[in-house]
Amino acid sequence: MTTLIETQTETQIEPQIKTQTVQLTPAAAELVRGLRTQQNLDETYALRVYISGQTCSGFQYGMALDNKPRDTDSTF
């Protein structure tokens, strides 16, 4: 996620980009493979983890199986 901060004088500060890696347990990885099989999805589908919103207690995350990579995606 990229954050752009503006001061009251409308001077922009350089965006700070932070990347974190998501690690799945072997059981979770097997569950994702099972969902692909169950839904007859091929190997081009991967687990997409995304921020779906933000509340006072932090970010809200979502997950979906997706086969349309975006230019801003990190894959591993």
PDB file of N, CA, C and O in Angstrom:
ATOM      1  N   MET A   1       0.841  -1.160   0.000  1.00  0.00           N
ATOM      2  CA  MET A   1       0.000   0.000   0.000  1.00  0.00           C
ATOM      3  C   MET A   1       0.891   1.230   0.000  1.00  0.00           C
ATOM      4  O   MET A   1       1.900   1.260   0.705  1.00  0.00           O
ATOM      5  N   THR A   2       0.546   2.221  -0.760  1.00  0.00           N
ATOM      6  CA  THR A   2       1.290   3.463  -0.830  1.00  0.00           C
ATOM      7  C   THR A   2       0.530   4.539  -0.080  1.00  0.00           C
ATOM      8  O   THR A   2      -0.678   4.696  -0.259  1.00  0.00           O
ATOM      9  N   THR A   3       1.235   5.277   0.757  1.00  0.00           N
ATOM     10  CA  THR A   3       0.614   6.354   1.518  1.00  0.00           C
ATOM     11  C   THR A   3       1.230   7.670   1.085  1.00  0.00           C
ATOM     12  O   THR A   3       2.454   7.800   1.067  1.00  0.00           O
ATOM     13  N   LEU A   4       0.423   8.631   0.743  1.00  0.00           N
ATOM     14  CA  LEU A   4       0.875   9.965   0.372  1.00  0.00           C
ATOM     15  C   LEU A   4       0.379  10.929   1.425  1.00  0.00           C
ATOM     16  O   LEU A   4      -0.820  11.000   1.696  1.00  0.00           O
ATOM     17  N   ILE A   5       1.303  11.678   2.023  1.00  0.00           N
ATOM     18  CA  ILE A   5       0.949  12.597   3.091  1.00  0.00           C
ATOM     19  C   ILE A   5       1.121  14.022   2.581  1.00  0.00           C
ATOM     20  O   ILE A   5       2.138  14.334   1.961  1.00  0.00           O
ATOM     21  N   GLU A   6       0.147  14.886   2.829  1.00  0.00           N
ATOM     22  CA  GLU A   6       0.252  16.291   2.444  1.00  0.00           C
ATOM     23  C   GLU A   6       0.180  17.152   3.695  1.00  0.00           C
ATOM     24  O   GLU A   6      -0.654  16.914   4.568  1.00  0.00           O
ATOM     25  N   THR A   7       1.051  18.150   3.785  1.00  0.00           N
ATOM     26  CA  THR A   7       1.001  19.086   4.909  1.00  0.00           C
ATOM     27  C   THR A   7      -0.030  20.166   4.607  1.00  0.00           C
ATOM     28  O   THR A   7      -0.573  20.212   3.504  1.00  0.00           O
ATOM     29  N   GLN A   8      -0.300  21.021   5.560  1.00  0.00           N
ATOM     30  CA  GLN A   8      -1.287  22.073   5.353  1.00  0.00           C
ATOM     31  C   GLN A   8      -0.848  23.074   4.288  1.00  0.00           C
ATOM     32  O   GLN A   8      -1.684  23.776   3.721  1.00  0.00           O
ATOM     33  N   THR A   9       0.449  23.147   4.010  1.00  0.00           N
ATOM     34  CA  THR A   9       0.914  24.050   2.964  1.00  0.00           C
ATOM     35  C   THR A   9       0.886  23.354   1.602  1.00  0.00           C
ATOM     36  O   THR A   9       1.371  23.899   0.610  1.00  0.00           O
ATOM     37  N   GLU A  10       0.323  22.162   1.559  1.00  0.00           N
ATOM     38  CA  GLU A  10       0.174  21.348   0.360  1.00  0.00           C
ATOM     39  C   GLU A  10       1.516  20.950  -0.256  1.00  0.00           C
ATOM     40  O   GLU A  10       1.611  20.738  -1.465  1.00  0.00           O
ATOM     41  N   THR A  11       2.557  20.851   0.586  1.00  0.00           N
ATOM     42  CA  THR A  11       3.835  20.312   0.145  1.00  0.00           C
ATOM     43  C   THR A  11       3.759  18.807   0.295  1.00  0.00           C
ATOM     44  O   THR A  11       3.404  18.306   1.362  1.00  0.00           O
ATOM     45  N   GLN A  12       4.086  18.084  -0.758  1.00  0.00           N
ATOM     46  CA  GLN A  12       3.971  16.628  -0.721  1.00  0.00           C
ATOM     47  C   GLN A  12       5.255  16.010  -0.193  1.00  0.00           C
ATOM     48  O   GLN A  12       6.358  16.454  -0.511  1.00  0.00           O
ATOM     49  N   ILE A  13       5.089  14.991   0.609  1.00  0.00           N
ATOM     50  CA  ILE A  13       6.199  14.203   1.130  1.00  0.00           C
ATOM     51  C   ILE A  13       6.273  12.936   0.294  1.00  0.00           C
ATOM     52  O   ILE A  13       5.242  12.392  -0.100  1.00  0.00           O
ATOM     53  N   GLU A  14       7.472  12.466   0.023  1.00  0.00           N
ATOM     54  CA  GLU A  14       7.651  11.255  -0.777  1.00  0.00           C
ATOM     55  C   GLU A  14       6.835  10.096  -0.207  1.00  0.00           C
ATOM     56  O   GLU A  14       6.813   9.901   1.008  1.00  0.00           O
ATOM     57  N   PRO A  15       6.165   9.326  -1.065  1.00  0.00           N
ATOM     58  CA  PRO A  15       5.417   8.160  -0.584  1.00  0.00           C
ATOM     59  C   PRO A  15       6.362   7.125   0.028  1.00  0.00           C
ATOM     60  O   PRO A  15       7.480   6.923  -0.446  1.00  0.00           O
ATOM     61  N   GLN A  16       5.899   6.494   1.064  1.00  0.00           N
ATOM     62  CA  GLN A  16       6.657   5.416   1.688  1.00  0.00           C
ATOM     63  C   GLN A  16       5.961   4.108   1.370  1.00  0.00           C
ATOM     64  O   GLN A  16       4.778   3.948   1.670  1.00  0.00           O
ATOM     65  N   ILE A  17       6.669   3.182   0.773  1.00  0.00           N
ATOM     66  CA  ILE A  17       6.096   1.900   0.397  1.00  0.00           C
ATOM     67  C   ILE A  17       6.667   0.837   1.318  1.00  0.00           C
ATOM     68  O   ILE A  17       7.884   0.687   1.434  1.00  0.00           O
ATOM     69  N   LYS A  18       5.787   0.105   1.967  1.00  0.00           N
ATOM     70  CA  LYS A  18       6.211  -0.994   2.831  1.00  0.00           C
ATOM     71  C   LYS A  18       5.592  -2.278   2.303  1.00  0.00           C
ATOM     72  O   LYS A  18       4.406  -2.316   1.976  1.00  0.00           O
ATOM     73  N   THR A  19       6.389  -3.318   2.223  1.00  0.00           N
ATOM     74  CA  THR A  19       5.914  -4.600   1.728  1.00  0.00           C
ATOM     75  C   THR A  19       6.117  -5.650   2.807  1.00  0.00           C
ATOM     76  O   THR A  19       7.180  -5.719   3.425  1.00  0.00           O
ATOM     77  N   GLN A  20       5.113  -6.454   3.030  1.00  0.00           N
ATOM     78  CA  GLN A  20       5.218  -7.551   3.972  1.00  0.00           C
ATOM     79  C   GLN A  20       4.856  -8.840   3.251  1.00  0.00           C
ATOM     80  O   GLN A  20       4.023  -8.847   2.345  1.00  0.00           O
ATOM     81  N   THR A  21       5.481  -9.909   3.657  1.00  0.00           N
ATOM     82  CA  THR A  21       5.225 -11.208   3.056  1.00  0.00           C
ATOM     83  C   THR A  21       4.173 -11.959   3.868  1.00  0.00           C
ATOM     84  O   THR A  21       4.181 -11.929   5.099  1.00  0.00           O
ATOM     85  N   VAL A  22       3.288 -12.616   3.173  1.00  0.00           N
ATOM     86  CA  VAL A  22       2.286 -13.465   3.816  1.00  0.00           C
ATOM     87  C   VAL A  22       2.795 -14.893   3.754  1.00  0.00           C
ATOM     88  O   VAL A  22       3.174 -15.370   2.684  1.00  0.00           O
ATOM     89  N   GLN A  23       2.809 -15.571   4.874  1.00  0.00           N
ATOM     90  CA  GLN A  23       3.227 -16.967   4.907  1.00  0.00           C
ATOM     91  C   GLN A  23       2.031 -17.836   5.255  1.00  0.00           C
ATOM     92  O   GLN A  23       1.286 -17.548   6.191  1.00  0.00           O
ATOM     93  N   LEU A  24       1.860 -18.906   4.486  1.00  0.00           N
ATOM     94  CA  LEU A  24       0.792 -19.865   4.756  1.00  0.00           C
ATOM     95  C   LEU A  24       1.377 -21.100   5.426  1.00  0.00           C
ATOM     96  O   LEU A  24       2.481 -21.535   5.098  1.00  0.00           O
ATOM     97  N   THR A  25       0.635 -21.649   6.356  1.00  0.00           N
ATOM     98  CA  THR A  25       1.043 -22.930   6.920  1.00  0.00           C
ATOM     99  C   THR A  25       0.837 -23.998   5.858  1.00  0.00           C
ATOM    100  O   THR A  25       0.091 -23.773   4.905  1.00  0.00           O
ATOM    101  N   PRO A  26       1.478 -25.153   5.995  1.00  0.00           N
ATOM    102  CA  PRO A  26       1.232 -26.232   5.028  1.00  0.00           C
ATOM    103  C   PRO A  26      -0.252 -26.597   4.931  1.00  0.00           C
ATOM    104  O   PRO A  26      -0.744 -26.900   3.844  1.00  0.00           O
ATOM    105  N   ALA A  27      -0.959 -26.570   6.049  1.00  0.00           N
ATOM    106  CA  ALA A  27      -2.391 -26.896   6.032  1.00  0.00           C
ATOM    107  C   ALA A  27      -3.183 -25.856   5.243  1.00  0.00           C
ATOM    108  O   ALA A  27      -4.100 -26.211   4.502  1.00  0.00           O
ATOM    109  N   ALA A  28      -2.839 -24.574   5.396  1.00  0.00           N
ATOM    110  CA  ALA A  28      -3.538 -23.514   4.660  1.00  0.00           C
ATOM    111  C   ALA A  28      -3.245 -23.611   3.169  1.00  0.00           C
ATOM    112  O   ALA A  28      -4.144 -23.427   2.349  1.00  0.00           O
ATOM    113  N   ALA A  29      -1.992 -23.899   2.809  1.00  0.00           N
ATOM    114  CA  ALA A  29      -1.633 -24.054   1.399  1.00  0.00           C
ATOM    115  C   ALA A  29      -2.402 -25.228   0.782  1.00  0.00           C
ATOM    116  O   ALA A  29      -2.850 -25.142  -0.361  1.00  0.00           O
ATOM    117  N   GLU A  30      -2.552 -26.299   1.518  1.00  0.00           N
ATOM    118  CA  GLU A  30      -3.308 -27.456   1.028  1.00  0.00           C
ATOM    119  C   GLU A  30      -4.786 -27.096   0.871  1.00  0.00           C
ATOM    120  O   GLU A  30      -5.437 -27.564  -0.063  1.00  0.00           O
ATOM    121  N   LEU A  31      -5.313 -26.285   1.757  1.00  0.00           N
ATOM    122  CA  LEU A  31      -6.702 -25.847   1.654  1.00  0.00           C
ATOM    123  C   LEU A  31      -6.907 -25.018   0.380  1.00  0.00           C
ATOM    124  O   LEU A  31      -7.910 -25.194  -0.311  1.00  0.00           O
ATOM    125  N   VAL A  32      -5.980 -24.131   0.067  1.00  0.00           N
ATOM    126  CA  VAL A  32      -6.077 -23.327  -1.160  1.00  0.00           C
ATOM    127  C   VAL A  32      -6.030 -24.237  -2.381  1.00  0.00           C
ATOM    128  O   VAL A  32      -6.819 -24.063  -3.309  1.00  0.00           O
ATOM    129  N   ARG A  33      -5.106 -25.216  -2.392  1.00  0.00           N
ATOM    130  CA  ARG A  33      -5.046 -26.171  -3.511  1.00  0.00           C
ATOM    131  C   ARG A  33      -6.353 -26.949  -3.620  1.00  0.00           C
ATOM    132  O   ARG A  33      -6.839 -27.195  -4.724  1.00  0.00           O
ATOM    133  N   GLY A  34      -6.922 -27.337  -2.482  1.00  0.00           N
ATOM    134  CA  GLY A  34      -8.186 -28.066  -2.484  1.00  0.00           C
ATOM    135  C   GLY A  34      -9.331 -27.225  -3.025  1.00  0.00           C
ATOM    136  O   GLY A  34     -10.189 -27.735  -3.746  1.00  0.00           O
ATOM    137  N   LEU A  35      -9.354 -25.943  -2.685  1.00  0.00           N
ATOM    138  CA  LEU A  35     -10.400 -25.055  -3.207  1.00  0.00           C
ATOM    139  C   LEU A  35     -10.285 -24.915  -4.723  1.00  0.00           C
ATOM    140  O   LEU A  35     -11.294 -24.899  -5.429  1.00  0.00           O
ATOM    141  N   ARG A  36      -9.048 -24.812  -5.220  1.00  0.00           N
ATOM    142  CA  ARG A  36      -8.871 -24.738  -6.683  1.00  0.00           C
ATOM    143  C   ARG A  36      -9.392 -26.003  -7.348  1.00  0.00           C
ATOM    144  O   ARG A  36     -10.063 -25.935  -8.378  1.00  0.00           O
ATOM    145  N   THR A  37      -9.088 -27.145  -6.769  1.00  0.00           N
ATOM    146  CA  THR A  37      -9.556 -28.416  -7.333  1.00  0.00           C
ATOM    147  C   THR A  37     -11.073 -28.507  -7.269  1.00  0.00           C
ATOM    148  O   THR A  37     -11.725 -28.878  -8.245  1.00  0.00           O
ATOM    149  N   GLN A  38     -11.628 -28.165  -6.113  1.00  0.00           N
ATOM    150  CA  GLN A  38     -13.080 -28.239  -5.898  1.00  0.00           C
ATOM    151  C   GLN A  38     -13.842 -27.346  -6.875  1.00  0.00           C
ATOM    152  O   GLN A  38     -14.930 -27.703  -7.326  1.00  0.00           O
ATOM    153  N   GLN A  39     -13.269 -26.184  -7.201  1.00  0.00           N
ATOM    154  CA  GLN A  39     -13.940 -25.236  -8.088  1.00  0.00           C
ATOM    155  C   GLN A  39     -13.486 -25.382  -9.544  1.00  0.00           C
ATOM    156  O   GLN A  39     -13.802 -24.543 -10.387  1.00  0.00           O
ATOM    157  N   ASN A  40     -12.739 -26.460  -9.831  1.00  0.00           N
ATOM    158  CA  ASN A  40     -12.236 -26.728 -11.185  1.00  0.00           C
ATOM    159  C   ASN A  40     -11.440 -25.557 -11.757  1.00  0.00           C
ATOM    160  O   ASN A  40     -11.597 -25.202 -12.925  1.00  0.00           O
ATOM    161  N   LEU A  41     -10.584 -24.958 -10.924  1.00  0.00           N
ATOM    162  CA  LEU A  41      -9.740 -23.849 -11.354  1.00  0.00           C
ATOM    163  C   LEU A  41      -8.349 -24.395 -11.682  1.00  0.00           C
ATOM    164  O   LEU A  41      -7.847 -25.285 -10.995  1.00  0.00           O
ATOM    165  N   ASP A  42      -7.739 -23.864 -12.723  1.00  0.00           N
ATOM    166  CA  ASP A  42      -6.412 -24.365 -13.098  1.00  0.00           C
ATOM    167  C   ASP A  42      -5.310 -23.676 -12.291  1.00  0.00           C
ATOM    168  O   ASP A  42      -5.585 -22.873 -11.400  1.00  0.00           O
ATOM    169  N   GLU A  43      -4.053 -24.007 -12.622  1.00  0.00           N
ATOM    170  CA  GLU A  43      -2.885 -23.521 -11.885  1.00  0.00           C
ATOM    171  C   GLU A  43      -2.658 -22.015 -12.039  1.00  0.00           C
ATOM    172  O   GLU A  43      -1.840 -21.442 -11.319  1.00  0.00           O
ATOM    173  N   THR A  44      -3.366 -21.368 -12.961  1.00  0.00           N
ATOM    174  CA  THR A  44      -3.182 -19.920 -13.120  1.00  0.00           C
ATOM    175  C   THR A  44      -3.853 -19.139 -11.993  1.00  0.00           C
ATOM    176  O   THR A  44      -3.574 -17.952 -11.823  1.00  0.00           O
ATOM    177  N   TYR A  45      -4.720 -19.769 -11.232  1.00  0.00           N
ATOM    178  CA  TYR A  45      -5.387 -19.114 -10.112  1.00  0.00           C
ATOM    179  C   TYR A  45      -4.488 -19.158  -8.881  1.00  0.00           C
ATOM    180  O   TYR A  45      -3.882 -20.182  -8.565  1.00  0.00           O
ATOM    181  N   ALA A  46      -4.418 -18.031  -8.204  1.00  0.00           N
ATOM    182  CA  ALA A  46      -3.612 -17.919  -6.993  1.00  0.00           C
ATOM    183  C   ALA A  46      -4.428 -17.221  -5.913  1.00  0.00           C
ATOM    184  O   ALA A  46      -5.469 -16.622  -6.182  1.00  0.00           O
ATOM    185  N   LEU A  47      -3.937 -17.312  -4.711  1.00  0.00           N
ATOM    186  CA  LEU A  47      -4.608 -16.654  -3.593  1.00  0.00           C
ATOM    187  C   LEU A  47      -4.222 -15.179  -3.585  1.00  0.00           C
ATOM    188  O   LEU A  47      -3.045 -14.838  -3.464  1.00  0.00           O
ATOM    189  N   ARG A  48      -5.209 -14.316  -3.713  1.00  0.00           N
ATOM    190  CA  ARG A  48      -4.991 -12.866  -3.633  1.00  0.00           C
ATOM    191  C   ARG A  48      -5.378 -12.424  -2.225  1.00  0.00           C
ATOM    192  O   ARG A  48      -6.490 -12.689  -1.770  1.00  0.00           O
ATOM    193  N   VAL A  49      -4.464 -11.754  -1.542  1.00  0.00           N
ATOM    194  CA  VAL A  49      -4.721 -11.179  -0.229  1.00  0.00           C
ATOM    195  C   VAL A  49      -4.673  -9.668  -0.412  1.00  0.00           C
ATOM    196  O   VAL A  49      -3.715  -9.139  -0.975  1.00  0.00           O
ATOM    197  N   TYR A  50      -5.694  -8.980   0.057  1.00  0.00           N
ATOM    198  CA  TYR A  50      -5.792  -7.540  -0.193  1.00  0.00           C
ATOM    199  C   TYR A  50      -6.397  -6.821   1.006  1.00  0.00           C
ATOM    200  O   TYR A  50      -7.053  -7.429   1.853  1.00  0.00           O
ATOM    201  N   ILE A  51      -6.162  -5.522   1.057  1.00  0.00           N
ATOM    202  CA  ILE A  51      -6.774  -4.681   2.084  1.00  0.00           C
ATOM    203  C   ILE A  51      -8.122  -4.217   1.544  1.00  0.00           C
ATOM    204  O   ILE A  51      -8.197  -3.591   0.487  1.00  0.00           O
ATOM    205  N   SER A  52      -9.178  -4.528   2.277  1.00  0.00           N
ATOM    206  CA  SER A  52     -10.524  -4.188   1.801  1.00  0.00           C
ATOM    207  C   SER A  52     -11.098  -2.952   2.485  1.00  0.00           C
ATOM    208  O   SER A  52     -12.159  -2.465   2.096  1.00  0.00           O
ATOM    209  N   GLY A  53     -10.415  -2.449   3.487  1.00  0.00           N
ATOM    210  CA  GLY A  53     -10.893  -1.257   4.174  1.00  0.00           C
ATOM    211  C   GLY A  53     -10.079  -1.006   5.423  1.00  0.00           C
ATOM    212  O   GLY A  53      -9.135  -1.736   5.725  1.00  0.00           O
ATOM    213  N   GLN A  54     -10.449   0.024   6.138  1.00  0.00           N
ATOM    214  CA  GLN A  54      -9.759   0.364   7.374  1.00  0.00           C
ATOM    215  C   GLN A  54     -10.772   0.871   8.380  1.00  0.00           C
ATOM    216  O   GLN A  54     -11.661   1.657   8.051  1.00  0.00           O
ATOM    217  N   THR A  55     -10.623   0.410   9.610  1.00  0.00           N
ATOM    218  CA  THR A  55     -11.488   0.866  10.694  1.00  0.00           C
ATOM    219  C   THR A  55     -10.606   1.460  11.786  1.00  0.00           C
ATOM    220  O   THR A  55      -9.386   1.528  11.637  1.00  0.00           O
ATOM    221  N   CYS A  56     -11.212   1.879  12.860  1.00  0.00           N
ATOM    222  CA  CYS A  56     -10.445   2.456  13.964  1.00  0.00           C
ATOM    223  C   CYS A  56      -9.510   1.427  14.605  1.00  0.00           C
ATOM    224  O   CYS A  56      -8.551   1.804  15.280  1.00  0.00           O
ATOM    225  N   SER A  57      -9.773   0.153  14.405  1.00  0.00           N
ATOM    226  CA  SER A  57      -8.914  -0.875  14.997  1.00  0.00           C
ATOM    227  C   SER A  57      -7.935  -1.482  13.987  1.00  0.00           C
ATOM    228  O   SER A  57      -7.270  -2.467  14.305  1.00  0.00           O
ATOM    229  N   GLY A  58      -7.833  -0.926  12.796  1.00  0.00           N
ATOM    230  CA  GLY A  58      -6.826  -1.401  11.845  1.00  0.00           C
ATOM    231  C   GLY A  58      -7.417  -1.732  10.488  1.00  0.00           C
ATOM    232  O   GLY A  58      -8.569  -1.424  10.184  1.00  0.00           O
ATOM    233  N   PHE A  59      -6.588  -2.367   9.696  1.00  0.00           N
ATOM    234  CA  PHE A  59      -6.995  -2.742   8.340  1.00  0.00           C
ATOM    235  C   PHE A  59      -7.935  -3.937   8.349  1.00  0.00           C
ATOM    236  O   PHE A  59      -7.884  -4.772   9.251  1.00  0.00           O
ATOM    237  N   GLN A  60      -8.790  -4.013   7.344  1.00  0.00           N
ATOM    238  CA  GLN A  60      -9.620  -5.187   7.097  1.00  0.00           C
ATOM    239  C   GLN A  60      -9.049  -5.862   5.854  1.00  0.00           C
ATOM    240  O   GLN A  60      -8.767  -5.195   4.859  1.00  0.00           O
ATOM    241  N   TYR A  61      -8.881  -7.167   5.906  1.00  0.00           N
ATOM    242  CA  TYR A  61      -8.268  -7.899   4.811  1.00  0.00           C
ATOM    243  C   TYR A  61      -9.281  -8.809   4.135  1.00  0.00           C
ATOM    244  O   TYR A  61     -10.230  -9.274   4.766  1.00  0.00           O
ATOM    245  N   GLY A  62      -9.077  -9.058   2.867  1.00  0.00           N
ATOM    246  CA  GLY A  62      -9.899  -9.983   2.118  1.00  0.00           C
ATOM    247  C   GLY A  62      -9.011 -10.968   1.380  1.00  0.00           C
ATOM    248  O   GLY A  62      -7.818 -10.723   1.201  1.00  0.00           O
ATOM    249  N   MET A  63      -9.584 -12.071   0.956  1.00  0.00           N
ATOM    250  CA  MET A  63      -8.859 -13.081   0.192  1.00  0.00           C
ATOM    251  C   MET A  63      -9.775 -13.615  -0.896  1.00  0.00           C
ATOM    252  O   MET A  63     -10.986 -13.727  -0.708  1.00  0.00           O
ATOM    253  N   ALA A  64      -9.177 -13.943  -2.041  1.00  0.00           N
ATOM    254  CA  ALA A  64      -9.940 -14.505  -3.154  1.00  0.00           C
ATOM    255  C   ALA A  64      -8.990 -15.282  -4.049  1.00  0.00           C
ATOM    256  O   ALA A  64      -7.785 -15.027  -4.057  1.00  0.00           O
ATOM    257  N   LEU A  65      -9.531 -16.224  -4.796  1.00  0.00           N
ATOM    258  CA  LEU A  65      -8.761 -16.900  -5.832  1.00  0.00           C
ATOM    259  C   LEU A  65      -8.908 -16.089  -7.105  1.00  0.00           C
ATOM    260  O   LEU A  65     -10.022 -15.775  -7.525  1.00  0.00           O
ATOM    261  N   ASP A  66      -7.783 -15.748  -7.720  1.00  0.00           N
ATOM    262  CA  ASP A  66      -7.795 -14.827  -8.856  1.00  0.00           C
ATOM    263  C   ASP A  66      -6.738 -15.260  -9.866  1.00  0.00           C
ATOM    264  O   ASP A  66      -5.681 -15.761  -9.483  1.00  0.00           O
ATOM    265  N   ASN A  67      -7.018 -15.069 -11.149  1.00  0.00           N
ATOM    266  CA  ASN A  67      -6.037 -15.410 -12.188  1.00  0.00           C
ATOM    267  C   ASN A  67      -5.692 -14.215 -13.073  1.00  0.00           C
ATOM    268  O   ASN A  67      -5.224 -14.384 -14.199  1.00  0.00           O
ATOM    269  N   LYS A  68      -5.925 -13.019 -12.564  1.00  0.00           N
ATOM    270  CA  LYS A  68      -5.624 -11.810 -13.337  1.00  0.00           C
ATOM    271  C   LYS A  68      -4.628 -10.948 -12.564  1.00  0.00           C
ATOM    272  O   LYS A  68      -5.026 -10.034 -11.842  1.00  0.00           O
ATOM    273  N   PRO A  69      -3.321 -11.241 -12.717  1.00  0.00           N
ATOM    274  CA  PRO A  69      -2.326 -10.440 -11.991  1.00  0.00           C
ATOM    275  C   PRO A  69      -2.347  -8.982 -12.434  1.00  0.00           C
ATOM    276  O   PRO A  69      -2.634  -8.674 -13.591  1.00  0.00           O
ATOM    277  N   ARG A  70      -2.041  -8.102 -11.506  1.00  0.00           N
ATOM    278  CA  ARG A  70      -1.980  -6.666 -11.778  1.00  0.00           C
ATOM    279  C   ARG A  70      -0.524  -6.212 -11.742  1.00  0.00           C
ATOM    280  O   ARG A  70       0.328  -6.880 -11.157  1.00  0.00           O
ATOM    281  N   ASP A  71      -0.252  -5.088 -12.363  1.00  0.00           N
ATOM    282  CA  ASP A  71       1.118  -4.568 -12.416  1.00  0.00           C
ATOM    283  C   ASP A  71       1.683  -4.306 -11.012  1.00  0.00           C
ATOM    284  O   ASP A  71       2.892  -4.403 -10.803  1.00  0.00           O
ATOM    285  N   THR A  72       0.829  -3.982 -10.073  1.00  0.00           N
ATOM    286  CA  THR A  72       1.285  -3.641  -8.718  1.00  0.00           C
ATOM    287  C   THR A  72       1.363  -4.850  -7.790  1.00  0.00           C
ATOM    288  O   THR A  72       1.714  -4.696  -6.620  1.00  0.00           O
ATOM    289  N   ASP A  73       1.046  -6.042  -8.277  1.00  0.00           N
ATOM    290  CA  ASP A  73       1.065  -7.243  -7.438  1.00  0.00           C
ATOM    291  C   ASP A  73       2.494  -7.674  -7.111  1.00  0.00           C
ATOM    292  O   ASP A  73       3.415  -7.482  -7.905  1.00  0.00           O
ATOM    293  N   SER A  74       2.654  -8.249  -5.945  1.00  0.00           N
ATOM    294  CA  SER A  74       3.868  -8.977  -5.580  1.00  0.00           C
ATOM    295  C   SER A  74       3.483 -10.446  -5.548  1.00  0.00           C
ATOM    296  O   SER A  74       2.498 -10.820  -4.911  1.00  0.00           O
ATOM    297  N   THR A  75       4.239 -11.261  -6.215  1.00  0.00           N
ATOM    298  CA  THR A  75       3.924 -12.697  -6.222  1.00  0.00           C
ATOM    299  C   THR A  75       5.083 -13.471  -5.621  1.00  0.00           C
ATOM    300  O   THR A  75       6.250 -13.131  -5.819  1.00  0.00           O
ATOM    301  N   PHE A  76       4.741 -14.510  -4.890  1.00  0.00           N
ATOM    302  CA  PHE A  76       5.744 -15.372  -4.285  1.00  0.00           C
ATOM    303  C   PHE A  76       5.127 -16.714  -4.007  1.00  0.00           C
ATOM    304  O   PHE A  76       5.800 -17.607  -3.492  1.00  0.00           O
TER     305      PHE A  76
END
